[in-house]
Amino acid sequence: MLDSKYHYPRESAEGSRRVVILLFFLSVLFYTLAHIVPDRSGNALKKDMIEASQIMAEATSVLKECQRTMGLQADLNSDINDTGLIGLEHSAITTSVGHLEAKRTSTNPNSAGLVAYLLNACGVKRGDVIAVGASSSFPALIVATLAAASALEVHPLVISSLGASQWGANSPEFHWLKMWNCLHEHTAFSIQPIALSLGGGRDRGEDMDESGRMLLRKSIQKTGIRFLSEPDLAENVRLRMSLYRENAG
């Protein structure tokens, strides 16, 4: 039962099942692809997929260690695999309902291999620049994308929102920006986001608690990274595309 202070719409059981089934089949797809992908330049794609998965597994271990150094401990009732990538049921920076099963599935390191495969299928080549619009609702998928980019030797331009749905990066003590800083200091992920936003309602955290909005605003301001707070959808999209083009050169 959620604390009465927070009001989120109830998730449908059918919707939750659909999300879990979709992620299950994506995981099966990666496993299958890793075994049947044809030889190309010495099976380079398969090697990239496996490398991406290994990088994600290592990054997950780094995040767990950062958590423990900060005196935080994963709740093994929700984060049953002790990944450190599963957040809280509710908090001041929670934006909406989330599906715990979907969040758990996304923490599988093979997610990074799947992202590597999909980028390759889109024609992404080494040295390319890719645009990444990231939600802290699925921190594991952000890690998966960074891992895939590293394995494929492409440069990701990341615009990330910090508010998160249930079970995402919604711990005020270890929100996505803190996770990112940990990865920046202790892994090969040496890039920084090109912009940050609060996310949530109108991309301004309107469905978050006010204390949560203040916490995230202060965290963003300390970084010096561009802060996006544009409520108009069309203008928000235009601004983001402009930033991607500008930073891509």
C-alpha positions in Angstrom: 0.0 0.0 0.0 1.4 3.4 -1.0 1.8 6.2 1.6 -1.2 8.5 1.3 1.2 11.4 0.6 1.8 10.1 -2.8 -0.9 9.6 -5.4 -0.3 7.4 -8.4 -2.8 5.8 -10.7 -3.1 2.1 -10.2 -1.3 0.0 -12.7 -3.3 -2.6 -14.6 -2.4 -6.3 -14.2 -2.8 -6.7 -18.0 -0.5 -3.8 -18.7 2.1 -5.2 -16.4 1.9 -8.7 -18.0 2.4 -7.2 -21.5 5.5 -5.3 -20.4 7.1 -8.4 -18.8 6.2 -10.6 -21.7 7.8 -8.0 -24.2 11.0 -7.8 -22.2 11.1 -11.6 -21.8 10.9 -12.0 -25.6 13.6 -9.4 -26.1 15.9 -11.3 -23.7 15.2 -14.5 -25.6 15.9 -12.7 -28.9 19.3 -11.5 -27.7 20.2 -15.1 -26.5 19.2 -16.5 -29.9 21.0 -13.8 -31.8 24.2 -14.3 -29.8 24.2 -17.9 -31.0 23.0 -17.7 -34.6 24.4 -14.3 -35.7 26.3 -15.0 -38.9 30.1 -14.5 -39.3 30.9 -10.9 -40.3 34.5 -9.8 -40.2 35.6 -12.6 -37.9 32.2 -12.6 -36.1 32.8 -9.0 -34.9 29.1 -8.3 -34.2 28.8 -11.3 -31.9 32.0 -10.2 -30.1 30.7 -6.7 -29.7 27.4 -8.0 -28.2 29.2 -10.2 -25.7 31.6 -7.3 -24.8 28.7 -5.0 -24.3 27.1 -7.4 -21.9 30.4 -7.8 -20.0 30.8 -4.0 -19.7 27.3 -3.7 -18.3 27.9 -6.5 -15.8 31.1 -4.6 -14.6 29.3 -1.3 -14.4 26.5 -2.9 -12.3 29.2 -4.1 -9.9 30.6 -0.6 -9.7 27.2 0.9 -8.9 26.7 -1.7 -6.1 30.0 -0.9 -4.6 29.3 2.8 -4.7 26.0 2.2 -2.9 27.7 0.3 -0.2 30.4 2.9 0.2 27.6 5.4 0.8 26.1 3.2 3.5 23.1 2.2 1.3 21.9 -1.4 0.9 19.7 -2.8 -1.9 16.3 -4.1 -0.7 16.6 -7.8 -1.7 12.8 -8.2 -1.6 12.5 -6.0 -4.7 16.1 -6.1 -6.1 16.2 -9.9 -5.8 19.4 -10.2 -7.9 21.2 -7.5 -5.8 21.9 -5.3 -8.8 21.7 -1.9 -7.2 19.6 -0.8 -10.2 16.2 -1.2 -8.6 14.9 1.7 -6.7 12.0 2.4 -4.2 8.3 1.8 -4.3 7.8 5.5 -3.7 9.8 8.6 -2.8 9.8 12.4 -3.2 11.3 12.0 -6.7 8.9 9.3 -7.9 6.9 10.5 -11.0 4.5 7.6 -11.8 3.6 4.0 -11.5 6.3 1.5 -12.6 6.3 -2.3 -13.1 8.8 -4.0 -10.8 9.0 -7.1 -13.1 10.0 -4.9 -16.0 12.6 -3.1 -14.0 14.1 -6.4 -12.9 14.2 -7.8 -16.4 16.0 -4.7 -17.7 18.9 -5.3 -15.3 20.0 -8.4 -17.2 23.5 -7.6 -18.7 22.3 -9.2 -21.9 20.2 -6.0 -22.4 23.5 -4.3 -23.5 24.1 -7.0 -26.0 20.7 -6.5 -27.5 21.2 -2.7 -27.7 24.5 -3.3 -29.5 22.7 -5.6 -32.0 20.0 -3.0 -32.6 22.5 -0.2 -33.2 24.3 -2.4 -35.6 21.1 -3.2 -37.4 20.4 0.5 -37.7 23.7 0.9 -39.6 25.7 2.5 -36.7 29.4 2.3 -37.4 32.5 2.8 -35.2 33.2 6.5 -34.7 29.5 7.5 -35.2 27.6 9.8 -32.8 24.3 8.6 -31.5 21.5 10.6 -29.8 20.2 9.1 -26.5 17.1 10.4 -24.8 17.2 8.7 -21.4 14.7 8.3 -18.6 15.8 7.5 -15.1 12.8 5.2 -14.8 15.0 2.5 -16.4 18.5 3.2 -15.2 19.6 -0.3 -16.2 18.7 0.5 -19.8 20.8 3.7 -19.7 23.7 1.6 -18.5 23.0 -0.9 -21.2 23.1 1.8 -23.9 26.4 3.3 -22.5 27.9 -0.2 -22.5 26.8 -0.9 -26.0 28.2 2.4 -27.2 31.5 1.6 -25.5 31.7 -1.8 -27.1 30.8 -0.4 -30.6 33.2 2.6 -30.1 30.5 5.2 -30.8 29.9 8.5 -29.0 26.5 8.8 -27.2 25.0 12.3 -26.7 22.8 11.9 -23.7 19.9 14.0 -22.5 18.6 12.5 -19.3 15.6 13.2 -17.0 16.2 12.6 -13.3 12.7 12.0 -12.0 11.8 8.3 -12.2 8.8 6.0 -11.9 8.5 3.4 -9.1 11.5 1.0 -8.8 13.6 3.2 -11.1 16.4 5.5 -10.1 14.0 7.1 -7.6 16.1 7.0 -4.4 16.8 10.5 -3.3 20.1 9.2 -1.8 21.1 7.5 -5.1 19.3 9.1 -8.0 20.5 8.8 -11.5 22.9 11.7 -11.4 24.7 10.1 -8.5 24.8 6.8 -10.4 26.2 8.6 -13.4 28.9 10.3 -11.3 29.9 6.9 -9.8 30.2 5.4 -13.3 32.1 8.5 -14.6 34.7 8.1 -11.8 35.1 4.3 -11.7 34.4 3.0 -15.3 35.3 3.8 -18.9 32.1 5.9 -19.2 33.9 9.2 -19.3 31.2 11.3 -21.0 28.8 13.7 -19.3 25.2 14.3 -20.3 24.7 17.3 -22.7 21.5 18.3 -20.8 19.4 17.2 -17.9 15.7 17.7 -17.0 13.4 16.9 -14.1 11.2 14.6 -16.3 7.8 13.7 -15.1 4.8 15.9 -15.8 5.5 18.4 -18.6 9.2 17.5 -18.1 9.2 19.7 -15.1 8.5 17.1 -12.4 4.9 18.3 -11.9 3.9 14.9 -10.6 6.7 14.9 -8.0 6.7 16.1 -4.5 8.0 19.7 -4.2 10.9 18.6 -2.0 11.9 16.2 -4.7 11.9 18.9 -7.4 14.0 21.1 -5.2 16.5 18.3 -4.5 16.9 17.5 -8.2 17.1 21.1 -9.3 20.0 21.7 -6.8 21.7 18.6 -8.0 21.5 19.7 -11.6 22.7 23.3 -10.8 25.8 21.9 -9.1 26.9 20.1 -12.2 26.8 23.1 -14.6 25.2 20.9 -17.2 22.4 22.5 -19.3 19.1 22.4 -17.4 16.0 21.9 -19.6 12.7 23.1 -18.2 10.4 23.7 -21.2 6.8 22.6 -20.6 5.7 23.1 -24.2 6.1 19.7 -26.0 6.9 21.0 -29.4 9.4 23.5 -28.1 10.9 20.9 -25.8 11.5 18.5 -28.7 12.9 21.3 -30.9 15.3 22.3 -28.2 16.5 18.8 -27.7 17.1 18.2 -31.4 19.0 21.4 -31.6 21.2 20.3 -28.8 21.9 17.0 -30.4 22.8 18.7 -33.7 25.0 21.3 -32.0 26.9 18.7 -30.0 27.2 16.2 -32.9 29.1 18.9 -34.9 
